[in-house]
Amino acid sequence: MPKPRTCEMCGARKLKRRSTTYPLILPGQQINVGRVQVDECAECGHLMPTPAGQDKLQRCLHVFSGMLDIPRKS
Ligand SMILES: [Zn+2]
């Protein structure tokens, strides 16, 4: 069941849901994934992807890690 989310950084409960460009950090490089759904902390600005946003990041990660031939845990 859904529980109220709090900021991972500062613990604030004021989170704004929006779509933004989210940087995906890979070994040796960074990929900016567009229009990822995130909860943004109103206090400190920390971005936390929502479950839908995480799904999108995971898909992008699979595509890019395949292209870059990064070893994956099996
Ligand atoms: Zn915060």
N, CA, C, O and the ligand as a Tripos MOL2 file, in Angstrom:
@<TRIPOS>MOLECULE
protein
  297   295    75     0     0
PROTEIN
NO_CHARGES

@<TRIPOS>ATOM
      1 N           0.8240   -1.1970    0.0000 N.3       1 MET1
      2 CA          0.0000    0.0000    0.0000 C.3       1 MET1
      3 C           0.8680    1.2610    0.0000 C.2       1 MET1
      4 O           1.9840    1.2560    0.5200 O.2       1 MET1
      5 N           0.3550    2.3150   -0.5760 N.am      2 PRO2
      6 CA          1.2020    3.5080   -0.6880 C.3       2 PRO2
      7 C           1.4060    4.1650    0.6620 C.2       2 PRO2
      8 O           0.4720    4.3200    1.4480 O.2       2 PRO2
      9 N           2.6310    4.5440    0.9100 N.am      3 LYS3
     10 CA          2.8980    5.3080    2.1310 C.3       3 LYS3
     11 C           3.4010    6.6810    1.7260 C.2       3 LYS3
     12 O           3.9760    6.8470    0.6500 O.2       3 LYS3
     13 N           3.1830    7.6610    2.5870 N.am      4 PRO4
     14 CA          3.6500    9.0070    2.2430 C.3       4 PRO4
     15 C           5.1630    9.0090    2.1050 C.2       4 PRO4
     16 O           5.8810    8.4810    2.9540 O.2       4 PRO4
     17 N           5.6240    9.6010    1.0430 N.am      5 ARG5
     18 CA          7.0610    9.6340    0.8230 C.3       5 ARG5
     19 C           7.6690   10.8350    1.5340 C.2       5 ARG5
     20 O           7.0510   11.8920    1.6680 O.2       5 ARG5
     21 N           8.8790   10.6360    1.9750 N.am      6 THR6
     22 CA          9.6160   11.7520    2.5500 C.3       6 THR6
     23 C          10.9290   11.8730    1.7990 C.2       6 THR6
     24 O          11.3940   10.9270    1.1640 O.2       6 THR6
     25 N          11.5130   13.0550    1.8840 N.am      7 CYS7
     26 CA         12.7690   13.2980    1.2000 C.3       7 CYS7
     27 C          13.8750   12.4290    1.7910 C.2       7 CYS7
     28 O          14.0380   12.3560    3.0090 O.2       7 CYS7
     29 N          14.6280   11.7770    0.9200 N.am      8 GLU8
     30 CA         15.7240   10.9260    1.3860 C.3       8 GLU8
     31 C          16.8570   11.7620    1.9850 C.2       8 GLU8
     32 O          17.6330   11.2790    2.8090 O.2       8 GLU8
     33 N          16.9360   13.0090    1.5610 N.am      9 MET9
     34 CA         18.0520   13.8430    1.9870 C.3       9 MET9
     35 C          17.7620   14.5580    3.3040 C.2       9 MET9
     36 O          18.5810   14.5290    4.2230 O.2       9 MET9
     37 N          16.6010   15.1980    3.3950 N.am     10 CYS10
     38 CA         16.3460   16.0460    4.5570 C.3      10 CYS10
     39 C          15.1210   15.6040    5.3480 C.2      10 CYS10
     40 O          14.8550   16.1450    6.4210 O.2      10 CYS10
     41 N          14.3690   14.6270    4.8340 N.am     11 GLY11
     42 CA         13.2330   14.1230    5.5920 C.3      11 GLY11
     43 C          11.9620   14.9380    5.4710 C.2      11 GLY11
     44 O          10.9620   14.6230    6.1170 O.2      11 GLY11
     45 N          11.9830   15.9900    4.6490 N.am     12 ALA12
     46 CA         10.7930   16.8180    4.4860 C.3      12 ALA12
     47 C           9.6850   16.0260    3.7860 C.2      12 ALA12
     48 O           9.9550   15.1030    3.0180 O.2      12 ALA12
     49 N           8.4570   16.3960    4.0610 N.am     13 ARG13
     50 CA          7.3240   15.7010    3.4370 C.3      13 ARG13
     51 C           6.7060   16.5000    2.3160 C.2      13 ARG13
     52 O           5.7420   16.0600    1.6900 O.2      13 ARG13
     53 N           7.2520   17.6680    2.0580 N.am     14 LYS14
     54 CA          6.7110   18.4920    0.9720 C.3      14 LYS14
     55 C           7.3630   18.0890   -0.3320 C.2      14 LYS14
     56 O           8.4400   18.5750   -0.6750 O.2      14 LYS14
     57 N           6.7120   17.2060   -1.0520 N.am     15 LEU15
     58 CA          7.2650   16.7260   -2.3170 C.3      15 LEU15
     59 C           6.3260   17.1420   -3.4390 C.2      15 LEU15
     60 O           5.1050   17.0450   -3.3190 O.2      15 LEU15
     61 N           6.9180   17.6050   -4.5240 N.am     16 LYS16
     62 CA          6.1340   18.0030   -5.6920 C.3      16 LYS16
     63 C           6.3920   16.9960   -6.7990 C.2      16 LYS16
     64 O           7.5420   16.7210   -7.1410 O.2      16 LYS16
     65 N           5.3230   16.4470   -7.3560 N.am     17 ARG17
     66 CA          5.4930   15.4930   -8.4480 C.3      17 ARG17
     67 C           5.6050   16.2350   -9.7640 C.2      17 ARG17
     68 O           4.7720   17.0860  -10.0790 O.2      17 ARG17
     69 N           6.6110   15.9210  -10.5150 N.am     18 ARG18
     70 CA          6.7190   16.5420  -11.8260 C.3      18 ARG18
     71 C           7.6010   15.6930  -12.7320 C.2      18 ARG18
     72 O           8.2250   14.7240  -12.2990 O.2      18 ARG18
     73 N           7.6320   16.0800  -13.9880 N.am     19 SER19
     74 CA          8.4830   15.4070  -14.9630 C.3      19 SER19
     75 C           9.7020   16.2630  -15.2060 C.2      19 SER19
     76 O           9.5910   17.4740  -15.3940 O.2      19 SER19
     77 N          10.8630   15.6430  -15.2020 N.am     20 THR20
     78 CA         12.0640   16.4220  -15.4200 C.3      20 THR20
     79 C          13.1370   15.5520  -16.0730 C.2      20 THR20
     80 O          12.9800   14.3400  -16.2220 O.2      20 THR20
     81 N          14.2110   16.1990  -16.4500 N.am     21 THR21
     82 CA         15.3560   15.4550  -16.9610 C.3      21 THR21
     83 C          16.1670   14.9560  -15.7740 C.2      21 THR21
     84 O          16.5680   15.7300  -14.9050 O.2      21 THR21
     85 N          16.3990   13.6500  -15.7550 N.am     22 TYR22
     86 CA         17.0700   13.0450  -14.6150 C.3      22 TYR22
     87 C          18.3780   12.4320  -15.0670 C.2      22 TYR22
     88 O          18.3940   11.6510  -16.0180 O.2      22 TYR22
     89 N          19.4880   12.7710  -14.4030 N.am     23 PRO23
     90 CA         20.7740   12.2250  -14.8250 C.3      23 PRO23
     91 C          20.9520   10.7940  -14.3550 C.2      23 PRO23
     92 O          20.7830   10.4800  -13.1760 O.2      23 PRO23
     93 N          21.2950    9.9380  -15.2970 N.am     24 LEU24
     94 CA         21.5640    8.5350  -15.0020 C.3      24 LEU24
     95 C          23.0840    8.3810  -15.0030 C.2      24 LEU24
     96 O          23.7340    8.6190  -16.0210 O.2      24 LEU24
     97 N          23.6430    7.9870  -13.8750 N.am     25 ILE25
     98 CA         25.0870    7.9090  -13.7580 C.3      25 ILE25
     99 C          25.5460    6.5010  -14.0870 C.2      25 ILE25
    100 O          25.1320    5.5350  -13.4460 O.2      25 ILE25
    101 N          26.3980    6.3940  -15.0850 N.am     26 LEU26
    102 CA         26.9840    5.1100  -15.4580 C.3      26 LEU26
    103 C          28.4890    5.2120  -15.2570 C.2      26 LEU26
    104 O          29.0380    6.3120  -15.2010 O.2      26 LEU26
    105 N          29.1600    4.0620  -15.1490 N.am     27 PRO27
    106 CA         30.6110    4.1260  -15.0260 C.3      27 PRO27
    107 C          31.2190    4.9020  -16.1890 C.2      27 PRO27
    108 O          31.0940    4.4970  -17.3440 O.2      27 PRO27
    109 N          31.8630    5.9930  -15.8870 N.am     28 GLY28
    110 CA         32.5490    6.7510  -16.9180 C.3      28 GLY28
    111 C          31.7030    7.7340  -17.6710 C.2      28 GLY28
    112 O          32.2370    8.5300  -18.4430 O.2      28 GLY28
    113 N          30.3920    7.7120  -17.4770 N.am     29 GLN29
    114 CA         29.5940    8.7250  -18.1410 C.3      29 GLN29
    115 C          28.2300    8.9320  -17.5140 C.2      29 GLN29
    116 O          27.7770    8.1620  -16.6670 O.2      29 GLN29
    117 N          27.6010    9.9930  -17.9600 N.am     30 GLN30
    118 CA         26.2970   10.3620  -17.4310 C.3      30 GLN30
    119 C          25.3390   10.5500  -18.5920 C.2      30 GLN30
    120 O          25.6770   11.1760  -19.5960 O.2      30 GLN30
    121 N          24.1400   10.0020  -18.4470 N.am     31 ILE31
    122 CA         23.1240   10.1390  -19.4810 C.3      31 ILE31
    123 C          21.9480   10.8870  -18.8900 C.2      31 ILE31
    124 O          21.4410   10.5270  -17.8280 O.2      31 ILE31
    125 N          21.5210   11.9210  -19.5750 N.am     32 ASN32
    126 CA         20.3510   12.6620  -19.1070 C.3      32 ASN32
    127 C          19.1040   12.0870  -19.7540 C.2      32 ASN32
    128 O          18.9190   12.1800  -20.9680 O.2      32 ASN32
    129 N          18.2520   11.4920  -18.9330 N.am     33 VAL33
    130 CA         17.0230   10.8950  -19.4330 C.3      33 VAL33
    131 C          15.9090   11.9240  -19.3160 C.2      33 VAL33
    132 O          15.6570   12.4540  -18.2330 O.2      33 VAL33
    133 N          15.2570   12.2010  -20.4060 N.am     34 GLY34
    134 CA         14.2290   13.2410  -20.4210 C.3      34 GLY34
    135 C          12.8990   12.7640  -19.8730 C.2      34 GLY34
    136 O          12.5610   11.5840  -19.9600 O.2      34 GLY34
    137 N          12.1720   13.6700  -19.3230 N.am     35 ARG35
    138 CA         10.7870   13.4590  -18.8730 C.3      35 ARG35
    139 C          10.6210   12.2300  -17.9810 C.2      35 ARG35
    140 O           9.7950   11.3530  -18.2340 O.2      35 ARG35
    141 N          11.4270   12.2040  -16.9440 N.am     36 VAL36
    142 CA         11.2790   11.1640  -15.9280 C.3      36 VAL36
    143 C          10.3760   11.7150  -14.8340 C.2      36 VAL36
    144 O          10.5450   12.8510  -14.3920 O.2      36 VAL36
    145 N           9.4120   10.8980  -14.3970 N.am     37 GLN37
    146 CA          8.5210   11.3630  -13.3520 C.3      37 GLN37
    147 C           9.2310   11.2680  -11.9900 C.2      37 GLN37
    148 O           9.6980   10.2010  -11.5930 O.2      37 GLN37
    149 N           9.2980   12.3870  -11.3010 N.am     38 VAL38
    150 CA         10.0030   12.4220  -10.0270 C.3      38 VAL38
    151 C           9.1640   13.1320   -8.9680 C.2      38 VAL38
    152 O           8.2330   13.8730   -9.2840 O.2      38 VAL38
    153 N           9.5090   12.8920   -7.7230 N.am     39 ASP39
    154 CA          9.0370   13.7250   -6.6220 C.3      39 ASP39
    155 C          10.1860   14.6440   -6.2520 C.2      39 ASP39
    156 O          11.2760   14.1880   -5.9060 O.2      39 ASP39
    157 N           9.9350   15.9360   -6.3270 N.am     40 GLU40
    158 CA         10.9710   16.8980   -5.9910 C.3      40 GLU40
    159 C          10.7100   17.4590   -4.6050 C.2      40 GLU40
    160 O           9.5980   17.8900   -4.3000 O.2      40 GLU40
    161 N          11.7430   17.4510   -3.7630 N.am     41 CYS41
    162 CA         11.6170   17.9940   -2.4140 C.3      41 CYS41
    163 C          11.4930   19.5110   -2.4840 C.2      41 CYS41
    164 O          12.3030   20.1860   -3.1200 O.2      41 CYS41
    165 N          10.4570   20.0370   -1.8130 N.am     42 ALA42
    166 CA         10.2600   21.4870   -1.8190 C.3      42 ALA42
    167 C          11.2690   22.1900   -0.9140 C.2      42 ALA42
    168 O          11.4820   23.3970   -1.0270 O.2      42 ALA42
    169 N          11.8840   21.4280   -0.0210 N.am     43 GLU43
    170 CA         12.8270   22.0300    0.9240 C.3      43 GLU43
    171 C          14.2340   22.1210    0.3450 C.2      43 GLU43
    172 O          14.8530   23.1850    0.3720 O.2      43 GLU43
    173 N          14.7400   21.0050   -0.1790 N.am     44 CYS44
    174 CA         16.1470   20.9930   -0.5940 C.3      44 CYS44
    175 C          16.3300   20.7460   -2.0940 C.2      44 CYS44
    176 O          17.4440   20.8390   -2.6110 O.2      44 CYS44
    177 N          15.2350   20.4330   -2.7860 N.am     45 GLY45
    178 CA         15.3380   20.2670   -4.2300 C.3      45 GLY45
    179 C          15.8100   18.8990   -4.6730 C.2      45 GLY45
    180 O          16.0370   18.6850   -5.8630 O.2      45 GLY45
    181 N          15.9630   17.9660   -3.7440 N.am     46 HIS46
    182 CA         16.3900   16.6100   -4.0810 C.3      46 HIS46
    183 C          15.3350   15.9260   -4.9610 C.2      46 HIS46
    184 O          14.1350   16.0540   -4.7160 O.2      46 HIS46
    185 N          15.7930   15.2060   -5.9760 N.am     47 LEU47
    186 CA         14.8790   14.5180   -6.8840 C.3      47 LEU47
    187 C          14.8550   13.0310   -6.5840 C.2      47 LEU47
    188 O          15.9020   12.3910   -6.4750 O.2      47 LEU47
    189 N          13.6570   12.4860   -6.4510 N.am     48 MET48
    190 CA         13.4960   11.0460   -6.2600 C.3      48 MET48
    191 C          12.5340   10.5140   -7.3050 C.2      48 MET48
    192 O          11.3660   10.9010   -7.3200 O.2      48 MET48
    193 N          12.9920    9.6510   -8.1620 N.am     49 PRO49
    194 CA         12.0890    9.1030   -9.1750 C.3      49 PRO49
    195 C          10.9230    8.3610   -8.5370 C.2      49 PRO49
    196 O          11.1040    7.6480   -7.5500 O.2      49 PRO49
    197 N           9.7400    8.5250   -9.0910 N.am     50 THR50
    198 CA          8.5850    7.7400   -8.6590 C.3      50 THR50
    199 C           8.7520    6.3300   -9.2170 C.2      50 THR50
    200 O           9.6310    6.1000  -10.0470 O.2      50 THR50
    201 N           7.9190    5.3780   -8.7750 N.am     51 PRO51
    202 CA          8.0030    4.0300   -9.3700 C.3      51 PRO51
    203 C           7.9410    4.0690  -10.8940 C.2      51 PRO51
    204 O           8.6800    3.3400  -11.5550 O.2      51 PRO51
    205 N           7.0800    4.8980  -11.4600 N.am     52 ALA52
    206 CA          7.0080    5.0130  -12.9210 C.3      52 ALA52
    207 C           8.3080    5.5860  -13.4750 C.2      52 ALA52
    208 O           8.7990    5.1420  -14.5130 O.2      52 ALA52
    209 N           8.8540    6.5620  -12.7840 N.am     53 GLY53
    210 CA         10.1140    7.1410  -13.2060 C.3      53 GLY53
    211 C          11.2460    6.1300  -13.1280 C.2      53 GLY53
    212 O          12.1110    6.0910  -14.0040 O.2      53 GLY53
    213 N          11.2430    5.3120  -12.0820 N.am     54 GLN54
    214 CA         12.2760    4.2920  -11.9370 C.3      54 GLN54
    215 C          12.1920    3.2550  -13.0450 C.2      54 GLN54
    216 O          13.2130    2.7750  -13.5380 O.2      54 GLN54
    217 N          10.9530    2.9080  -13.4390 N.am     55 ASP55
    218 CA         10.7900    1.9760  -14.5580 C.3      55 ASP55
    219 C          11.4450    2.5280  -15.8120 C.2      55 ASP55
    220 O          12.1360    1.8080  -16.5320 O.2      55 ASP55
    221 N          11.2240    3.8060  -16.0670 N.am     56 LYS56
    222 CA         11.7940    4.4130  -17.2640 C.3      56 LYS56
    223 C          13.3240    4.4210  -17.1840 C.2      56 LYS56
    224 O          14.0060    4.1210  -18.1640 O.2      56 LYS56
    225 N          13.8500    4.7660  -16.0140 N.am     57 LEU57
    226 CA         15.3030    4.7740  -15.8480 C.3      57 LEU57
    227 C          15.8770    3.3730  -16.0380 C.2      57 LEU57
    228 O          16.9330    3.2040  -16.6470 O.2      57 LEU57
    229 N          15.1740    2.3720  -15.5140 N.am     58 GLN58
    230 CA         15.6420    0.9910  -15.6730 C.3      58 GLN58
    231 C          15.6940    0.5930  -17.1450 C.2      58 GLN58
    232 O          16.6480   -0.0390  -17.5990 O.2      58 GLN58
    233 N          14.6500    0.9750  -17.8830 N.am     59 ARG59
    234 CA         14.6260    0.6420  -19.3060 C.3      59 ARG59
    235 C          15.7800    1.3230  -20.0290 C.2      59 ARG59
    236 O          16.4520    0.7060  -20.8550 O.2      59 ARG59
    237 N          16.0070    2.5850  -19.7210 N.am     60 CYS60
    238 CA         17.1040    3.3090  -20.3510 C.3      60 CYS60
    239 C          18.4380    2.6860  -19.9760 C.2      60 CYS60
    240 O          19.3370    2.5750  -20.8100 O.2      60 CYS60
    241 N          18.5600    2.2870  -18.7380 N.am     61 LEU61
    242 CA         19.7970    1.6820  -18.2650 C.3      61 LEU61
    243 C          20.0830    0.3910  -19.0310 C.2      61 LEU61
    244 O          21.2260    0.1320  -19.4070 O.2      61 LEU61
    245 N          19.0460   -0.4210  -19.2620 N.am     62 HIS62
    246 CA         19.2320   -1.6580  -20.0050 C.3      62 HIS62
    247 C          19.6880   -1.3700  -21.4300 C.2      62 HIS62
    248 O          20.6100   -2.0060  -21.9400 O.2      62 HIS62
    249 N          19.0300   -0.4040  -22.0640 N.am     63 VAL63
    250 CA         19.3800   -0.0620  -23.4420 C.3      63 VAL63
    251 C          20.8170    0.4180  -23.5180 C.2      63 VAL63
    252 O          21.5960   -0.0430  -24.3520 O.2      63 VAL63
    253 N          21.1620    1.3540  -22.6310 N.am     64 PHE64
    254 CA         22.5000    1.9320  -22.7050 C.3      64 PHE64
    255 C          23.5700    0.9470  -22.2660 C.2      64 PHE64
    256 O          24.6520    0.9100  -22.8530 O.2      64 PHE64
    257 N          23.2890    0.1510  -21.2470 N.am     65 SER65
    258 CA         24.3170   -0.7840  -20.8040 C.3      65 SER65
    259 C          24.5520   -1.8410  -21.8740 C.2      65 SER65
    260 O          25.6620   -2.3550  -22.0120 O.2      65 SER65
    261 N          23.4920   -2.1690  -22.6440 N.am     66 GLY66
    262 CA         23.6890   -3.0740  -23.7750 C.3      66 GLY66
    263 C          24.5740   -2.4480  -24.8400 C.2      66 GLY66
    264 O          25.4570   -3.1000  -25.3970 O.2      66 GLY66
    265 N          24.3200   -1.1600  -25.1150 N.am     67 MET67
    266 CA         25.1070   -0.4680  -26.1260 C.3      67 MET67
    267 C          26.5600   -0.3100  -25.7030 C.2      67 MET67
    268 O          27.4730   -0.3800  -26.5250 O.2      67 MET67
    269 N          26.7570   -0.0960  -24.4070 N.am     68 LEU68
    270 CA         28.1030    0.1810  -23.9170 C.3      68 LEU68
    271 C          28.8230   -1.0860  -23.4640 C.2      68 LEU68
    272 O          30.0100   -1.0530  -23.1370 O.2      68 LEU68
    273 N          28.0930   -2.2060  -23.4480 N.am     69 ASP69
    274 CA         28.6840   -3.4680  -23.0550 C.3      69 ASP69
    275 C          29.2350   -3.4180  -21.6310 C.2      69 ASP69
    276 O          30.3390   -3.8890  -21.3570 O.2      69 ASP69
    277 N          28.4550   -2.8470  -20.7510 N.am     70 ILE70
    278 CA         28.8300   -2.8350  -19.3340 C.3      70 ILE70
    279 C          28.4180   -4.1750  -18.7130 C.2      70 ILE70
    280 O          27.2850   -4.6220  -18.8920 O.2      70 ILE70
    281 N          29.3240   -4.8020  -17.9950 N.am     71 PRO71
    282 CA         28.9590   -6.0800  -17.3810 C.3      71 PRO71
    283 C          27.7910   -5.9250  -16.4240 C.2      71 PRO71
    284 O          27.7640   -4.9940  -15.6190 O.2      71 PRO71
    285 N          26.8370   -6.8210  -16.5050 N.am     72 ARG72
    286 CA         25.6810   -6.7670  -15.6310 C.3      72 ARG72
    287 C          25.7060   -7.9410  -14.6600 C.2      72 ARG72
    288 O          26.2330   -9.0110  -14.9620 O.2      72 ARG72
    289 N          25.1290   -7.7150  -13.5000 N.am     73 LYS73
    290 CA         24.9930   -8.8200  -12.5540 C.3      73 LYS73
    291 C          23.9120   -9.7610  -13.0640 C.2      73 LYS73
    292 O          22.8520   -9.3110  -13.4970 O.2      73 LYS73
    293 N          24.1670  -11.0380  -13.0200 N.am     74 SER74
    294 CA         23.1610  -11.9820  -13.4750 C.3      74 SER74
    295 C          22.5620  -12.7330  -12.2910 C.2      74 SER74
    296 O          21.6880  -13.5800  -12.4750 O.2      74 SER74
    297 ZN         14.7730   17.4390    0.9590 Zn       75 ZN75
@<TRIPOS>BOND
     1     1     2 1
     2     2     3 1
     3     3     4 2
     4     3     5 am
     5     5     6 1
     6     6     7 1
     7     7     8 2
     8     7     9 am
     9     9    10 1
    10    10    11 1
    11    11    12 2
    12    11    13 am
    13    13    14 1
    14    14    15 1
    15    15    16 2
    16    15    17 am
    17    17    18 1
    18    18    19 1
    19    19    20 2
    20    19    21 am
    21    21    22 1
    22    22    23 1
    23    23    24 2
    24    23    25 am
    25    25    26 1
    26    26    27 1
    27    27    28 2
    28    27    29 am
    29    29    30 1
    30    30    31 1
    31    31    32 2
    32    31    33 am
    33    33    34 1
    34    34    35 1
    35    35    36 2
    36    35    37 am
    37    37    38 1
    38    38    39 1
    39    39    40 2
    40    39    41 am
    41    41    42 1
    42    42    43 1
    43    43    44 2
    44    43    45 am
    45    45    46 1
    46    46    47 1
    47    47    48 2
    48    47    49 am
    49    49    50 1
    50    50    51 1
    51    51    52 2
    52    51    53 am
    53    53    54 1
    54    54    55 1
    55    55    56 2
    56    55    57 am
    57    57    58 1
    58    58    59 1
    59    59    60 2
    60    59    61 am
    61    61    62 1
    62    62    63 1
    63    63    64 2
    64    63    65 am
    65    65    66 1
    66    66    67 1
    67    67    68 2
    68    67    69 am
    69    69    70 1
    70    70    71 1
    71    71    72 2
    72    71    73 am
    73    73    74 1
    74    74    75 1
    75    75    76 2
    76    75    77 am
    77    77    78 1
    78    78    79 1
    79    79    80 2
    80    79    81 am
    81    81    82 1
    82    82    83 1
    83    83    84 2
    84    83    85 am
    85    85    86 1
    86    86    87 1
    87    87    88 2
    88    87    89 am
    89    89    90 1
    90    90    91 1
    91    91    92 2
    92    91    93 am
    93    93    94 1
    94    94    95 1
    95    95    96 2
    96    95    97 am
    97    97    98 1
    98    98    99 1
    99    99   100 2
   100    99   101 am
   101   101   102 1
   102   102   103 1
   103   103   104 2
   104   103   105 am
   105   105   106 1
   106   106   107 1
   107   107   108 2
   108   107   109 am
   109   109   110 1
   110   110   111 1
   111   111   112 2
   112   111   113 am
   113   113   114 1
   114   114   115 1
   115   115   116 2
   116   115   117 am
   117   117   118 1
   118   118   119 1
   119   119   120 2
   120   119   121 am
   121   121   122 1
   122   122   123 1
   123   123   124 2
   124   123   125 am
   125   125   126 1
   126   126   127 1
   127   127   128 2
   128   127   129 am
   129   129   130 1
   130   130   131 1
   131   131   132 2
   132   131   133 am
   133   133   134 1
   134   134   135 1
   135   135   136 2
   136   135   137 am
   137   137   138 1
   138   138   139 1
   139   139   140 2
   140   139   141 am
   141   141   142 1
   142   142   143 1
   143   143   144 2
   144   143   145 am
   145   145   146 1
   146   146   147 1
   147   147   148 2
   148   147   149 am
   149   149   150 1
   150   150   151 1
   151   151   152 2
   152   151   153 am
   153   153   154 1
   154   154   155 1
   155   155   156 2
   156   155   157 am
   157   157   158 1
   158   158   159 1
   159   159   160 2
   160   159   161 am
   161   161   162 1
   162   162   163 1
   163   163   164 2
   164   163   165 am
   165   165   166 1
   166   166   167 1
   167   167   168 2
   168   167   169 am
   169   169   170 1
   170   170   171 1
   171   171   172 2
   172   171   173 am
   173   173   174 1
   174   174   175 1
   175   175   176 2
   176   175   177 am
   177   177   178 1
   178   178   179 1
   179   179   180 2
   180   179   181 am
   181   181   182 1
   182   182   183 1
   183   183   184 2
   184   183   185 am
   185   185   186 1
   186   186   187 1
   187   187   188 2
   188   187   189 am
   189   189   190 1
   190   190   191 1
   191   191   192 2
   192   191   193 am
   193   193   194 1
   194   194   195 1
   195   195   196 2
   196   195   197 am
   197   197   198 1
   198   198   199 1
   199   199   200 2
   200   199   201 am
   201   201   202 1
   202   202   203 1
   203   203   204 2
   204   203   205 am
   205   205   206 1
   206   206   207 1
   207   207   208 2
   208   207   209 am
   209   209   210 1
   210   210   211 1
   211   211   212 2
   212   211   213 am
   213   213   214 1
   214   214   215 1
   215   215   216 2
   216   215   217 am
   217   217   218 1
   218   218   219 1
   219   219   220 2
   220   219   221 am
   221   221   222 1
   222   222   223 1
   223   223   224 2
   224   223   225 am
   225   225   226 1
   226   226   227 1
   227   227   228 2
   228   227   229 am
   229   229   230 1
   230   230   231 1
   231   231   232 2
   232   231   233 am
   233   233   234 1
   234   234   235 1
   235   235   236 2
   236   235   237 am
   237   237   238 1
   238   238   239 1
   239   239   240 2
   240   239   241 am
   241   241   242 1
   242   242   243 1
   243   243   244 2
   244   243   245 am
   245   245   246 1
   246   246   247 1
   247   247   248 2
   248   247   249 am
   249   249   250 1
   250   250   251 1
   251   251   252 2
   252   251   253 am
   253   253   254 1
   254   254   255 1
   255   255   256 2
   256   255   257 am
   257   257   258 1
   258   258   259 1
   259   259   260 2
   260   259   261 am
   261   261   262 1
   262   262   263 1
   263   263   264 2
   264   263   265 am
   265   265   266 1
   266   266   267 1
   267   267   268 2
   268   267   269 am
   269   269   270 1
   270   270   271 1
   271   271   272 2
   272   271   273 am
   273   273   274 1
   274   274   275 1
   275   275   276 2
   276   275   277 am
   277   277   278 1
   278   278   279 1
   279   279   280 2
   280   279   281 am
   281   281   282 1
   282   282   283 1
   283   283   284 2
   284   283   285 am
   285   285   286 1
   286   286   287 1
   287   287   288 2
   288   287   289 am
   289   289   290 1
   290   290   291 1
   291   291   292 2
   292   291   293 am
   293   293   294 1
   294   294   295 1
   295   295   296 2
@<TRIPOS>SUBSTRUCTURE
     1 MET1         2 RESIDUE 1 A MET
     2 PRO2         6 RESIDUE 1 A PRO
     3 LYS3        10 RESIDUE 1 A LYS
     4 PRO4        14 RESIDUE 1 A PRO
     5 ARG5        18 RESIDUE 1 A ARG
     6 THR6        22 RESIDUE 1 A THR
     7 CYS7        26 RESIDUE 1 A CYS
     8 GLU8        30 RESIDUE 1 A GLU
     9 MET9        34 RESIDUE 1 A MET
    10 CYS10       38 RESIDUE 1 A CYS
    11 GLY11       42 RESIDUE 1 A GLY
    12 ALA12       46 RESIDUE 1 A ALA
    13 ARG13       50 RESIDUE 1 A ARG
    14 LYS14       54 RESIDUE 1 A LYS
    15 LEU15       58 RESIDUE 1 A LEU
    16 LYS16       62 RESIDUE 1 A LYS
    17 ARG17       66 RESIDUE 1 A ARG
    18 ARG18       70 RESIDUE 1 A ARG
    19 SER19       74 RESIDUE 1 A SER
    20 THR20       78 RESIDUE 1 A THR
    21 THR21       82 RESIDUE 1 A THR
    22 TYR22       86 RESIDUE 1 A TYR
    23 PRO23       90 RESIDUE 1 A PRO
    24 LEU24       94 RESIDUE 1 A LEU
    25 ILE25       98 RESIDUE 1 A ILE
    26 LEU26      102 RESIDUE 1 A LEU
    27 PRO27      106 RESIDUE 1 A PRO
    28 GLY28      110 RESIDUE 1 A GLY
    29 GLN29      114 RESIDUE 1 A GLN
    30 GLN30      118 RESIDUE 1 A GLN
    31 ILE31      122 RESIDUE 1 A ILE
    32 ASN32      126 RESIDUE 1 A ASN
    33 VAL33      130 RESIDUE 1 A VAL
    34 GLY34      134 RESIDUE 1 A GLY
    35 ARG35      138 RESIDUE 1 A ARG
    36 VAL36      142 RESIDUE 1 A VAL
    37 GLN37      146 RESIDUE 1 A GLN
    38 VAL38      150 RESIDUE 1 A VAL
    39 ASP39      154 RESIDUE 1 A ASP
    40 GLU40      158 RESIDUE 1 A GLU
    41 CYS41      162 RESIDUE 1 A CYS
    42 ALA42      166 RESIDUE 1 A ALA
    43 GLU43      170 RESIDUE 1 A GLU
    44 CYS44      174 RESIDUE 1 A CYS
    45 GLY45      178 RESIDUE 1 A GLY
    46 HIS46      182 RESIDUE 1 A HIS
    47 LEU47      186 RESIDUE 1 A LEU
    48 MET48      190 RESIDUE 1 A MET
    49 PRO49      194 RESIDUE 1 A PRO
    50 THR50      198 RESIDUE 1 A THR
    51 PRO51      202 RESIDUE 1 A PRO
    52 ALA52      206 RESIDUE 1 A ALA
    53 GLY53      210 RESIDUE 1 A GLY
    54 GLN54      214 RESIDUE 1 A GLN
    55 ASP55      218 RESIDUE 1 A ASP
    56 LYS56      222 RESIDUE 1 A LYS
    57 LEU57      226 RESIDUE 1 A LEU
    58 GLN58      230 RESIDUE 1 A GLN
    59 ARG59      234 RESIDUE 1 A ARG
    60 CYS60      238 RESIDUE 1 A CYS
    61 LEU61      242 RESIDUE 1 A LEU
    62 HIS62      246 RESIDUE 1 A HIS
    63 VAL63      250 RESIDUE 1 A VAL
    64 PHE64      254 RESIDUE 1 A PHE
    65 SER65      258 RESIDUE 1 A SER
    66 GLY66      262 RESIDUE 1 A GLY
    67 MET67      266 RESIDUE 1 A MET
    68 LEU68      270 RESIDUE 1 A LEU
    69 ASP69      274 RESIDUE 1 A ASP
    70 ILE70      278 RESIDUE 1 A ILE
    71 PRO71      282 RESIDUE 1 A PRO
    72 ARG72      286 RESIDUE 1 A ARG
    73 LYS73      290 RESIDUE 1 A LYS
    74 SER74      294 RESIDUE 1 A SER
    75 ZN75       297 GROUP 0 **** ****
